[in-house]
Amino acid sequence: MAFTQAANLVEKAVGHGDNASIHTDISNYQNEYGMETGEKVLATTWQGKNTVKLVEMPKPRVVDPGDVIVRVTGSTLCGSDLHLYHGVIPQLQKGDVLGHECCGVVERTGPEATQVNIGDRVVVSFPIACGDCENCRNELYSQCDRTNSNMIENAMYGKRTAGMFGYSHFTGGFAGGQAEYLRVPHGNVNLLPIPAEVPDEKALYLSDVIATSWHCVVDTGVKQGDVVGIWGGGPIGQMCAQFSFYHGASRVILIDGGDAAWRLDFVKKKLPKLETINFTQLPRGESVTSQVKKLVPSGLDVALECAAGEYAKGWVHYFEQMLGMETDTSELLNEMITSVRSFGRIGVTGIYAGYTNHFNIGALMETGVRLIGNGQAPVHKYWKNLMDLIQKNEINPLDMVTHRLRLEDIEKVYPAFEKRQEGMQKIFLQTKYSSSPAPDAPALSTI
């Protein structure tokens, strides 16, 4: 809500602008590709704070010549979907289709989508890139200059991110993939073929979580011998821990607590050499920083933020967020600043959408700490290499997948995921087009 209030102030200053998803220069392109078929499909829609609804809507169609229509065979929920669910991301409208991670089968292509074929199995990148602008040419695909025309984001950030699937009109207004079908603009760029031997349950997570975790680790510069602390034990934190070890970290300490404390044991079972701190079980007078310093007297080399700024720990930030005085809490960032060594590095990959108060900028400056906003991950930069690592069994996305649920149960799935239901780490959300569960993948269950 606070972020929405901040955005409204910016909107008054810059005007409304055109927040619809942008098209190519021939947006009025019409022939058999652009006609309504009358078919209906199921899609997950936001209906207000803490409310989603599965509805029938017209089947997506090719609008621009580079479009590809994907029949969705797998999607999922991400922690960042909860920011939408809670209504804290601006310009989310009732009826918007959610979901930014999915895979499927190509069903229809526009005449300029020449790099994919009907029947191809593909994974969809959550940021939508054109492939041609300067940022795309520099592999900064998540900052594409051409797929998001939102004026409010430009005013708040001084620049725009790329368009994103299922993430409000603030990021272009593109319908998401928690649905039976998805329209993918610039299909030549935003789809990665899935090798025949890789099941959907492994390929799906290249949409976001695998690439985002990898980007967090490499962008922050985890290297041989580093001691790494990770704030947040969800799927991103779990994979960041795995990738930190992969890149040579000597020690990794995972920090979590509260309703999510069970994640510490869950991740440690996958990574036995992991060390953990439960912040809700600290002795009186102790802090996360003091516990870190007991384990690592000189301080961490690297701290990775994998939780997000929405969740206040103390009353001051809780009330400031409620009153619209800030959009994000600085508590975790301050813990990280005081937990790393002098000239240590901090990577921020959890969602921080707007403004924060009480930020310990003095400690940051005086001790030479490097604060790195990892940004939205440029998925396309990494996903071919990551698919190769999956094929070689050097990384296994199934380590974080705990549930297989039906799209038809989505109205129950969101509340369970939001409450961090014990044992629920990452979900594979099947549609009527999904294949049977792959070996070692979770069997279908109910909520």
N, C-alpha and C positions, 0 to 999 in steps of 0.2 A: 504494500500500500504506500509506503514512504517513497519508493522509487516512482510509482505512478504520480504522486503529488509533485515530485521534482520534475518529472517529464512534462507535466501539465504546465508548469511555470515556463519551461523552455518553449513549449508549443505556443504559448501566448506571445512569446518574443519573436519567434521565427515564422509563425503562420503554420497552417496545417500541412501543406505540401501534398505530394502524391505518394501515398504509402502502399499502393498496390504493387504486387510483384511485377517487375518490369519485363518487357518483351523486346525482341529484336526490332529493327527498323521496319519490318513488315508485319507488325502486330495485328493487322487486319487480314492477314493471310487466311483465306478460306477456300476450302474444297472439301473433298470427302474426309480429310483429316480433322477439320474443325466442326463437324456436324455433331449435334447431340444424337445419341443412340437410343435414349430412353431407358437404358439399363441403370439399375440401382446397385450400390455397393454399401457395405458397412464401414463406418469410420468413427473414430473417437473424437468427440468434440468437447471443448471447454464451455461450461454453462454458467460460470460464476465461481467465486471463491470456494475452493474445496469441493467442487462439483464437476464431474465429467459425465457424459452420456454417449452411449453408442447409438448412432442414428443411421438411417438410410439416406443416401444422397446420390446425385447423378454420378455416373462413372466418369473419371477424368478422361479427357480427350487431348489429342495433339492440338496445341494452339499455335505454336511457332514451329518453323521447319526443323529446328534442332531438337525438338522435344522427343522424349521416349516415355511410353507408358509401361510401367512395371507392375506386374501381378505379384503382390506381396506374399512371400512364403515364410517370412519371419520378421518380427520386430521386437522391441523391448522398451523398458522404461529406464530412464537415466535420472540420477539425482537432480540434474538441472531441470527436468520436467516438473519437479516439485515446486520450483520457483513459479512456474506458470500455474500449477494447481493451486498454489497459495495466493495467486493474484498479485504478485509483487513485480512482475514484468509489465512495462507500460504497453498500451495499444493492443492488448489482447482482447479480442471481441467475442462475444457470445456466439458460439457456433463454429469458431475456428478449429480446424483439424490439428490434433497434436501428434507428436512423435517425430524424432529426427534421426533415428537409427533403424534401418531396415535392409532387407535383401529380398530378391525375388527373381522373376523370370520376365524377360522382355516380351511384351505382347504386341506392341505397335511402335513404329518409329516414324518420325517426320523425314522428309526427303533429304535433309542435310545431316541426319544422324547416321553417318556411314561407318562408324567404328564399332557398332554393335549390331547384332542380328537377332531377328525374332527367334525366340527359343533359348537365347543365352541366359545362363544363370549369372546374376550380377549382385554386387553389394553397392549401396548408395552412400556417397559421401554426405555428411550432414551439412558442411558449408557448400554453397552453390557457387562454382567458379566459372568464369567465361573462358579461361585458358589463353586469352589474348592480351589482356591489359598488362601494364607494367608490373603490378604486384604478382599476377599469375606467372609472368615470364621469369620473375625472381623467386618462384616457388612459394610465395606468400599467399596461397590460394584462399585462405580464410579471410583475407583482406581484399578480395576482388573489388575493383572499382566500379563494376558494371551491373552487379546483380542485386543491389539494394539502394533504392533512391530515397530512403527515409531522411527527412530534413531534421527531425528531432534528434536522432542518434548523431547526426553530423554536428549539430550545435552542442550537444553534451560532451562529445568525445573529441571534437575537432577533426573528425574523420569518420568514415563508416566501416563497419565490418562487411563482409560478404553477406548476401542473402543466406538464410538458413531455413531448412525444412521445419515446419511445425513450431516456430518460435516467435509468434506474434508479428504484427505489422511493423514493429520496431526493427525487425530484421528482414523485412521485405514482404511479409504476408503470404508466404508459400504454405500450402496445405502440407500436412505431415504424413508420416508413414505408419501410424498406428491405425491402419486401415487395410482394406483388401486390395486397393490399387493406389498408385502414386504417379503423378506427372513429374518427370525429371527434366528440367530445362538444361540446355547444353549437354545433351546426353553423351556426346563424344568425350566429354571431360569428366563428368561426375559419376561415372559408372565403372566399376572394376570387375572384370570377368572372374568368376569363381572356378578354379580347377575342378575337374570331375571328382577327384578323390577327397576334396575338402567339403565336409557337410555344412549345411546352413548354420548349424549351432556353433561352428567355429568362425565361419566367414562373416557372419552378421556383425560382430563386434568391431570389425575394421571400420564400420561407419563412424565410430566415435571413440569408445572407451579405450580400445587398444592403441589407436593412433594418438589420442590425447595423452595417455599415460606415457607413451614413448616420448612424445614431444616434451612433456614436462621434465622428464629426466635428462634428455639430451640438450634441451634449450637452457636449462639451468646449469648444465655442465658437470653432471656427476661423472667422476673419473676414478681410476684405479686408486684404491686405498682410502677413499673418502668415507667418513662417518656421516650417515644421512638420517635425519629425522623426518617423519611423515605425519602430518596432522590430518586425520581422517582415515578410517579403515574400511570404507566402502569399496566398490569395484575399482575406482580410479586409484585409491590409495593402495589396494592390494596389488594391482598391476605395476604401480610405481615402485613398490617394494621389490617385486620380482625383477623389474627392469634395472633397478639400482644395483642389485647383485649382479645382473647380467653385464653391466658396464663396469664392474670391478669394485663396487663399494665393499669395504671391509666389514662394516657393521651397518645395520638398519634398525631404527627404533620407531615403532608405530605407536601413535598416541590417539586414543579415542576414549569414550566413556558414555555414561548415561544409558539411554535405551539402546545404544549401539555398542555397548561394551562387549557383547558376545562376539562381535567381529574380530576382536583381538585374538581370541582363541581360534576362531575359524581360519584366519589368515596364517597364524602360527603353525597350524596343522599342515598347511600347504608349504610353508617355509620355516622349517624347524629352527634355523639359526636366527630368526627374527627375534628382536627384543621388544617388549611392550611396556606402555605406561597407561594405566587406567586413571584418568584425571578425576573421576568421581570417588576414588578410593585413596586419595592422597592423605597422609597424616595431617593433623591440624597444624596450621602454620606453614605447610609446604605448598609449593606451586609447581606447575609443569616445568618451569625453568629450573627450579632447584633440584627437581628429580632428574632432569636431563644432565645437570652439572654433576650430580652424584655418579651418573653412569659415564659421563664424558667430561672430566674436569676442565679441559681446555675449551669446551664448546663444540658444537656440531660444525662440520665443514659445510654441510648443505641442509637446508630445511625446505620441505615441499608442502605447500598448502593444498590439500585435496578435500576440503570440507565445504567451503563457501562462506560468504559474509552475512548470510541471512539470519543465522542462528546465534542470538545473543546468549552469553553465559551468565552475565550479571544483570542486576536490576537497572543500572544506569542506562546501559545500551538498550535494554528491553523497552524502557519507557521512551527513550529518544526515538527508537524506531516506530513505536506506536504513535507518537506525536508528529511524525514526519520530519524530525530534526536531523535524521541521517537515514541512509538507505542500507548501509552495511556496518557491521560491528568490526572494530579494529582489534578485538581481544586476541584472536589467534595470531594476527600479524605481529602484535607486540610481544607475545610469547616467543615467537620465532626470532624476532630481532634480538632478544636478550638470551636466547638459547644457542645461537650460532657464535662461533669464534669471531674475533676481529677480522674484518675483510672476508667473512663468510658469505655464502650465497643463499638467497631465498627465492624460490620459484612459486608463483601464485597461479594455480590452474583451476582452483575452485572459483565459482562464479562470484564476482564482485561487480555489481551493476552500476553503482552510482557513487555516493559520498559517504565518508566516515568521520567520526569525531575521535578525539583523545588519542590520536596516532602518535607514537613515540618517535617523532622525526629526529629528535636530538640524538637518541641512541643510534639511530640509523646513520646519521651523518658523522658523529664523533668517533664511531668505531669502524667506519668504512664498510658497513654492510652493503652488499649488492642486492637490491630489491628488483626482481625480474618479473614483470607481468608476462606470463607465457602466452597470454591471448588465447583466442580460439585456435585450436590446432589446425595447421595446414595439412589436412588428412592426405591429400593427393601426393604430398612430398614423400610420405613414408609407406603408403599402403602396399605397394608392390614388394618392397623389401620385407615388410611384416608378413605378407602372405607367404613369401618364400620361407620365412622362419617357422610359420605354422606348418607348412608342408614338410619341413625337416624335423618337426616335433621339438624344436628348440623353445617354442612358447606354446602353451596350451590354454586357449581361452576358456575351456571347460572347467578349469580350476576355480573360476569364479561363478559359474552358472549353477544355480541350486534348484530352479523351478522351471517347469514347462507348463504354461497356462494358455487358456483359449482367449482370443480376442473378444469373444462374446461375454467373458467374465470381467471385462476391463473396469466396469463400475465398482467392482469389489477389489480389483487389483490395486488401484491407486491408493485407497485408504490403508491397505495392508502394507504397501511399500512405504507410504508416508510415515507409518508408525514404526518402521524398521522391525517388522515382525521377525522374531528370532529365527535364524536359519535362512532368511530370505536375503540373498546377496544380489545375484543378477538373474534376470528372468529371460526366458525365451518365450515370446508370445506368438502362438501359432494361429494361422488362419485356415480356412477350409481348403486352401491350396497348398498347405505345408505337406512335406513328406513325413513318413514315420520317423520317430526319434532315432538318431544315429547311435551307434555303439558308444557306451560310456556317457551319453547325454542323459539328463533327467527324463523320466517318463512323465506323461501327462498327468497332472494332478488338478485339484479343484481348490477354490478359496472358500 
